[in-house]
């Protein structure tokens, strides 16, 4: 645990008692704060009560009196589409609102750091797609190189549940827009922006607000090194805002196209990763045969991870060997089985259109399982990118409506995962890939995308059983 001592002797209200909320409450209590807790759900309140935390309804008369800070969980809206009423009341009363990420950055440099020969460093990764894989790749490469490493944030452990970092350690954080938008302190040593495409637009009031939430990672504290994917206009804008000139070595640009200029660039083209500095090629890596990095989108993730660890001084050959041993993450281009020459791939994390488009480009002939709680816009682009799809098998409570957006693409409305897997497997031919890439959220049928992916794996297991 990383104790939060800034509020020792003061009252702090923690709103939302899931993983991050309970972690924040524990860390604040360990740092000497008087911690008050609330969750609108009975299960969250019960979890806090079982740990001896004090429950305190923030909406009672005078409930916010004497509160020095309100710490909220990422999933609770604080601005759009409407702020939670407790957050609105705190803001009206002038009470600072923060989250566990802000507390983490405020508290990380305390404790034993004064005794470290090499201060620990933080790499923070954000973006729309690929940030989980990029963060995991960075942590994997560093671990393989012998560097003490911890992985947390939107993946793995809560940030305040981390162990105090050792001398020379690196903490790798995956940060969502929900986390970066509200954190009052954001001071990573290295910040990574993978890409941007429409997602969570209702929460951020549109694309401008969504991009602004991501951009805070680079603007609030000013990282020593910024790694920016520049294949979208927002990434090019961000890179331009950060660099003092074309040759500014504090910025590393990452692209799937050719980047040759006076600066520090990483590109991936046709499966090859190339590093360029001051117009000269420094290194190249063949990613095509690496089993944990299928498709151009995973090669882009590898490029971002490569840039981050190169910024820490790792040698290209060391990085290449570590990338080759990476086996991927569950629910992200995860190869589940091969049955009768047919591959089964679980990409349940492809919860938006752009992520699904990238998954569809990774395999030559696809039996595509898609559908769920559709997000705003993009279905036209999804249908246009389905050139590798032999047939779609649509799941979800609104499967028929989702199927209408697929246009002339051959499809079958299946509704349930079991039906979709069985039908796709029955019609697949050797060389085909049965791919779960939903292009939609899971909440119409599952608690989260992990549960959806687990169901896919279970259904595939029945085929091989």
C-alpha positions in Angstrom: 0.0 0.0 0.0 1.0 3.6 -0.7 -0.3 5.7 2.3 -1.8 9.1 1.6 -0.6 11.4 4.4 -1.6 14.8 2.9 -4.9 14.7 4.7 -3.7 13.5 8.1 -6.1 14.7 10.8 -8.7 15.9 8.2 -12.0 14.5 7.1 -12.1 12.9 3.6 -15.2 11.5 1.9 -14.7 8.6 -0.5 -17.6 8.2 -2.9 -17.9 4.9 -4.7 -16.6 1.7 -3.0 -15.4 -0.5 -5.8 -11.8 -1.5 -6.2 -10.3 2.0 -6.5 -12.6 3.5 -3.8 -11.8 0.9 -1.2 -8.1 1.2 -2.1 -8.3 5.0 -1.6 -10.1 4.6 1.7 -7.5 2.2 3.0 -4.6 4.4 1.9 -6.1 7.6 3.4 -6.8 5.8 6.7 -3.2 4.5 6.7 -2.0 8.1 6.2 -4.0 9.4 9.2 -7.1 10.8 7.6 -10.6 10.5 9.1 -12.2 8.6 6.3 -15.9 8.7 5.5 -17.3 6.4 2.9 -20.4 6.1 0.7 -21.7 4.0 -2.2 -25.2 4.2 -3.7 -25.2 0.4 -3.8 -25.7 -1.8 -0.8 -22.9 -4.2 -1.9 -20.3 -1.4 -1.8 -21.5 -0.2 1.6 -21.3 -3.7 2.9 -17.8 -4.1 1.6 -16.7 -0.9 3.4 -18.5 -1.9 6.6 -16.7 -5.3 6.6 -13.4 -3.4 6.7 -14.4 -1.2 9.6 -14.7 1.9 7.4 -17.2 4.6 8.5 -20.3 4.9 6.3 -21.5 8.5 5.8 -24.4 9.6 3.5 -23.1 12.7 1.8 -26.5 14.1 1.0 -27.7 14.5 4.6 -28.0 18.0 6.1 -24.5 19.3 7.0 -23.0 16.0 5.7 -20.1 17.8 4.0 -19.3 20.1 6.9 -15.6 19.9 7.7 -14.8 17.7 4.6 -11.4 18.6 3.2 -11.7 16.6 0.0 -14.1 14.3 -1.9 -12.4 11.4 -3.6 -14.6 9.8 -6.3 -14.3 6.6 -8.2 -13.7 6.9 -12.0 -17.1 5.5 -13.0 -19.1 8.2 -11.3 -19.9 11.2 -13.5 -18.7 14.6 -12.3 -19.6 16.8 -15.2 -21.3 15.1 -18.2 -24.0 14.0 -18.8 -24.7 15.2 -15.2 -22.7 15.2 -12.1 -23.5 12.9 -9.2 -25.5 15.0 -6.7 -22.8 14.6 -4.0 -20.1 15.8 -6.3 -22.3 18.7 -7.4 -22.8 19.6 -3.7 -19.1 19.3 -3.0 -18.2 21.6 -5.9 -20.9 24.1 -4.9 -19.3 24.1 -1.4 -15.8 24.6 -2.8 -14.6 21.2 -1.6 -11.8 19.8 -3.9 -12.8 16.7 -5.8 -10.0 14.2 -6.7 -9.6 10.5 -7.5 -7.2 7.8 -6.6 -4.8 8.7 -9.4 -4.4 12.2 -8.1 -3.8 10.9 -4.6 -1.2 8.4 -6.0 0.9 11.1 -7.7 0.6 13.4 -4.6 1.9 10.6 -2.4 4.3 8.5 -4.4 7.5 10.4 -3.6 7.1 10.1 0.1 8.4 7.4 2.4 11.8 5.8 1.6 12.5 7.7 -1.6 15.1 9.9 0.1 17.2 6.7 0.5 17.0 5.5 -3.1 20.1 5.8 -5.3 17.9 5.8 -8.4 14.4 7.3 -7.8 11.6 5.1 -9.1 10.0 6.3 -12.3 6.4 6.2 -13.6 5.3 5.5 -17.2 1.6 6.3 -17.8 -0.2 5.1 -20.9 -3.5 6.5 -22.2 -5.4 6.5 -25.5 -8.6 4.9 -26.9 -7.4 1.5 -28.1 -4.3 -0.6 -27.2 -3.4 1.1 -23.9 -3.9 -2.2 -21.9 -1.6 -4.1 -24.3 0.9 -1.3 -24.5 1.1 -1.0 -20.7 1.4 -4.8 -20.3 4.1 -4.9 -23.0 6.1 -2.2 -21.3 5.9 -4.0 -18.0 6.8 -7.3 -19.7 9.9 -5.9 -21.4 11.1 -4.2 -18.2 10.6 -7.4 -16.2 12.4 -9.5 -18.8 15.3 -7.0 -18.6 15.6 -7.4 -14.9 14.0 -4.1 -13.8 11.7 -4.1 -10.8 8.3 -3.3 -12.3 4.7 -2.9 -11.1 1.7 -2.6 -13.3 -1.5 -0.9 -12.2 -4.3 1.6 -12.9 -7.0 0.6 -15.3 -5.2 -2.8 -15.5 -4.1 -5.1 -12.7 -4.0 -3.5 -9.2 -5.4 -0.3 -7.9 -2.6 2.4 -7.9 -2.7 2.8 -4.1 -2.5 -0.9 -3.6 0.9 -1.0 -5.1 3.9 -1.8 -2.9 6.2 1.2 -2.3 8.6 1.0 -5.2 12.1 -0.3 -4.8 15.3 1.5 -5.7 15.3 1.9 -9.5 11.9 0.5 -10.0 9.4 1.5 -12.7 5.7 1.7 -12.2 3.6 1.3 -15.4 0.1 2.7 -15.3 -2.8 2.3 -17.8 -5.0 5.4 -17.4 -8.5 5.8 -18.9 -10.0 9.2 -19.7 -12.2 8.8 -16.6 -9.0 8.7 -14.5 -7.0 11.4 -16.3 -9.9 13.9 -16.5 -10.3 14.5 -12.8 -6.9 13.7 -11.2 -5.5 16.9 -9.5 -2.0 15.6 -9.9 -0.6 14.0 -13.0 3.2 13.9 -13.1 4.5 10.8 -14.9 8.1 10.7 -16.0 7.1 9.2 -19.4 3.6 9.7 -20.9 2.2 7.6 -23.8 -0.7 8.5 -26.1 -1.6 5.6 -28.3 -4.4 6.9 -30.5 -7.9 8.5 -30.4 -11.3 7.4 -31.8 -14.8 8.1 -30.6 -15.6 6.5 -27.2 -17.3 7.5 -24.0 -18.6 10.7 -25.8 -21.6 11.0 -23.5 -19.3 11.1 -20.4 -17.1 13.8 -21.9 -19.6 16.0 -23.8 -18.2 15.0 -27.3 -14.9 14.4 -28.9 -13.4 17.7 -27.8 -14.0 16.9 -24.1 -12.8 13.3 -24.6 -9.5 14.5 -26.2 -9.1 17.1 -23.5 -9.3 14.4 -20.8 -6.5 12.5 -22.5 -4.4 15.6 -23.1 -4.3 16.4 -19.4 -1.8 13.6 -18.9 0.7 15.7 -20.9 -0.3 19.2 -19.9 -0.8 19.0 -16.1 2.7 18.0 -15.0 4.8 18.0 -18.1 6.4 14.5 -18.5 10.2 14.4 -19.1 9.4 12.3 -22.3 6.3 12.2 -24.4 5.4 9.3 -26.8 2.6 10.2 -29.1 0.8 8.2 -31.8 0.4 10.6 -34.7 -1.9 8.7 -37.1 -4.9 10.8 -36.1 -5.3 14.6 -36.2 -5.5 14.8 -32.4 -2.2 13.0 -32.0 -0.5 15.3 -34.5 -1.9 18.3 -32.7 -0.7 17.0 -29.4 2.8 16.3 -30.7 2.9 19.8 -32.2 1.9 21.4 -28.9 4.5 19.5 -27.0 7.6 19.9 -29.2 9.7 23.0 -29.2 10.9 22.3 -32.7 11.2 19.5 -35.3 14.3 18.0 -33.6 13.0 18.1 -30.0 14.2 14.8 -28.5 11.8 14.9 -25.6 9.0 13.9 -28.1 8.9 10.4 -29.7 6.4 10.2 -32.6 4.9 6.8 -33.4 3.1 6.0 -36.7 2.1 3.1 -39.0 3.4 5.2 -41.8 6.8 6.5 -42.7 8.3 9.1 -40.4 11.7 10.4 -41.3 12.7 13.8 -39.9 15.2 15.4 -37.6 13.5 14.1 -34.4 13.0 10.7 -32.7 10.5 8.5 -34.6 9.2 5.0 -34.4 7.3 3.5 -37.3 5.7 0.2 -38.1 5.2 -0.7 -41.8 4.3 -4.1 -43.1 5.2 -5.8 -39.8 8.6 -4.1 -39.4 9.3 -1.7 -36.5 11.9 0.9 -37.3 13.6 3.5 -35.1 14.8 6.7 -36.6 16.8 9.5 -34.9 18.0 12.7 -36.6 17.1 11.2 -40.0 19.1 8.0 -39.4 17.8 4.5 -38.9 19.0 3.2 -35.5 17.3 -0.2 -35.3 14.6 -2.4 -36.9 12.6 -5.4 -35.6 10.6 -7.9 -37.6 7.3 -8.3 -35.6 5.5 -10.5 -38.1 6.2 -13.9 -36.5 5.7 -12.8 -32.9 2.6 -14.8 -31.7 1.5 -12.3 -29.1 1.4 -9.4 -31.5 -1.0 -10.3 -34.4 -2.2 -7.6 -36.7 -1.1 -4.0 -37.4 -2.8 -2.6 -34.3 -0.7 -4.8 -32.0 2.4 -3.9 -33.9 1.5 -0.2 -33.2 1.2 -1.2 -29.5 4.6 -2.7 -29.7 6.0 0.5 -31.2 4.6 2.6 -28.3 6.0 0.1 -25.8 9.4 0.1 -27.6 9.5 3.8 -27.5 8.8 3.9 -23.8 11.5 1.4 -22.8 14.0 3.0 -25.3 13.4 6.3 -23.4 14.6 4.4 -20.3 17.8 3.3 -22.1 17.1 -0.3 -22.9 18.9 -1.7 -26.0 17.0 -2.7 -29.1 18.1 -6.3 -29.0 17.0 -6.7 -25.4 13.6 -5.2 -26.3 13.3 -7.5 -29.4 13.9 -10.6 -27.3 11.3 -9.5 -24.8 8.6 -8.7 -27.4 9.1 -12.1 -28.9 8.2 -13.8 -25.6 5.1 -11.7 -25.0 2.0 -13.9 -25.1 -0.7 -11.2 -25.2 -3.5 -10.4 -22.7 -6.7 -12.2 -22.0 -9.6 -10.9 -24.2 -7.3 -9.0 -26.5 -6.5 -10.9 -29.7 -6.3 -14.0 -27.5 -5.9 -17.2 -29.4 -8.2 -19.6 -27.6 -8.0 -22.8 -29.7 -7.5 -24.3 -33.1 -10.0 -27.0 -34.0 -10.0 -28.7 -37.4 -7.8 -26.0 -38.9 -10.1 -23.2 -37.6 -8.7 -20.7 -35.2 -10.8 -19.2 -32.4 -9.7 -15.7 -31.2 -11.2 -13.8 -28.3 -11.0 -10.0 -28.7 -13.9 -9.2 -26.3 -12.0 -5.9 -25.4 -12.9 -4.6 -28.8 -15.8 -2.6 -27.3 -15.9 0.2 -29.9 -15.9 0.4 -33.7 -12.3 1.4 -34.1 -11.0 -1.5 -32.0 -13.1 -3.9 -34.0 -11.9 -2.5 -37.3 -8.3 -3.2 -36.2 -9.2 -6.7 -35.2 -10.9 -7.4 -38.5 -7.7 -6.4 -40.4 -5.6 -9.0 -38.5 -6.9 -12.2 -40.1 -7.5 -13.2 -43.7 -10.9 -14.9 -43.5 -13.2 -14.3 -40.6 -16.4 -15.7 -39.0 -17.2 -12.6 -37.0 -19.1 -12.7 -33.7 -20.2 -9.1 -33.0 -22.9 -7.1 -31.3 -23.9 -5.9 -27.8 -24.7 -2.5 -26.4 -23.8 -0.3 -29.4 -22.0 3.0 -29.0 -22.6 6.2 -30.8 -21.7 6.4 -34.5 -19.3 4.5 -36.7 -21.4 1.6 -38.0 -20.8 2.7 -41.6 -17.0 2.5 -41.2 -17.4 -0.9 -39.5 -19.3 -2.4 -42.4 -16.9 -0.9 -44.9 -13.9 -2.5 -43.1 -15.4 -6.0 -43.1 -13.8 -7.1 -46.3 -12.2 -10.1 -44.6 -15.5 -11.3 -43.1 -17.2 -14.3 -44.6 -20.2 -13.9 -42.3 -21.2 -12.1 -39.1 -23.0 -13.8 -36.2 -24.7 -11.1 -34.2 -25.3 -11.3 -30.4 -26.9 -9.0 -27.9 -30.4 -8.1 -26.7 -30.7 -5.7 -29.7 -29.0 -8.0 -32.2 -31.5 -7.3 -34.9 -30.9 -3.6 -34.7 -27.2 -4.0 -34.7 -27.4 -6.3 -37.7 -29.1 -3.5 -39.7 -25.9 -1.5 -39.5 -24.0 -4.2 -41.2 -25.5 -3.4 -44.6 -25.1 -6.1 -47.2 -22.6 -8.2 -45.2 -23.8 -11.8 -44.8 -25.0 -12.2 -41.3 -27.1 -14.2 -38.9 -28.9 -13.0 -35.8 -28.0 -15.4 -33.1 -28.7 -13.4 -29.9 -26.7 -15.6 -27.5 -23.0 -16.4 -27.5 -23.6 -20.2 -27.4 -25.7 -20.0 -30.6 -23.2 -17.7 -32.3 -20.1 -19.9 -31.5 -21.9 -23.1 -32.6 -23.2 -21.6 -35.9 -19.8 -20.0 -36.7 -17.9 -23.2 -35.9 -20.4 -25.3 -38.0 -19.9 -23.1 -41.1 -16.2 -22.4 -40.7 -13.7 -24.0 -43.1 -10.0 -24.8 -42.5 -8.0 -21.6 -42.5 -10.9 -19.5 -41.2 -10.8 -17.6 -37.9 -13.8 -17.4 -35.6 -13.3 -13.9 -34.1 -15.1 -12.4 -31.2 -14.7 -8.6 -31.8 -18.0 -7.2 -30.6 -17.6 -3.5 -31.6 -20.0 -2.8 -28.6 -20.1 -2.7 -24.9 -21.1 -5.9 -23.0 -23.5 -4.5 -20.4 -26.7 -5.7 -22.2 -25.8 -9.3 -21.4 -22.7 -9.4 -19.2 -21.2 -7.5 -16.2 -18.1 -6.6 -18.3 -16.1 -7.5 -21.4 -14.2 -10.1 -19.4 -17.3 -12.1 -18.6 -18.3 -11.9 -22.3 -14.8 -13.2 -23.3 -15.0 -15.9 -20.7 -18.4 -17.1 -22.2 -16.8 -17.2 -25.6 -13.9 -19.3 -24.3 -16.4 -21.6 -22.5 -18.4 -22.2 -25.6 -15.3 -22.9 -27.7 -14.3 -25.4 -25.0 -17.5 -27.3 -25.5 -16.6 -27.7 -29.2 -13.3 -29.3 -28.4 -14.7 -31.3 -25.5 
